């Protein structure tokens, strides 16, 4: 999986490409843990993410827990399939989905 990263001051946007599953979620989780020092706004651009498993969902929850203490987090450009998963597990109530 490729993960594109854009930094603008204290804003970080991560854009995973492809499938976020048990094999690729640890890589995104590592980036989240290592890159959030000093970040006050975290964005996930899911425009090129085609699938997420529960392992991927855990990464988003972990990132939200960190960012609730130091800033804000949003998720944008979510495809219909992933949007449906977010709705089924109640993420619409937890995350700022744009």
C-alpha positions, 0 to 999 in steps of 0.5 A: 500500500502507498500512503501519501503524506502532505504536511503544511505547518501543523496540519498533516494529511494522509492519503492511503491508496488501495486496500487498508487491511490486516497487512497494510493497516500496521504501516498506516498505524506506524505513520500515525504514531510517529508523525503526530508530534506537533500536529494539531490537524490530521486529515485522512483523504480516502479518495484512492482507498477502495477497501478497509477492514476492521484493522483499518478502522482501528487505525482511524479510532487510534488516530482519533483518540490521539487527536482528541487530546491535541487538535482535530481530525477529519476524514474526506473523499470517502467512497460509497462502499467505505462510507457504508461501513462507517455508517454501519459501525457508527463512525458517522457519530465519532468522526468529522466526515467531509 
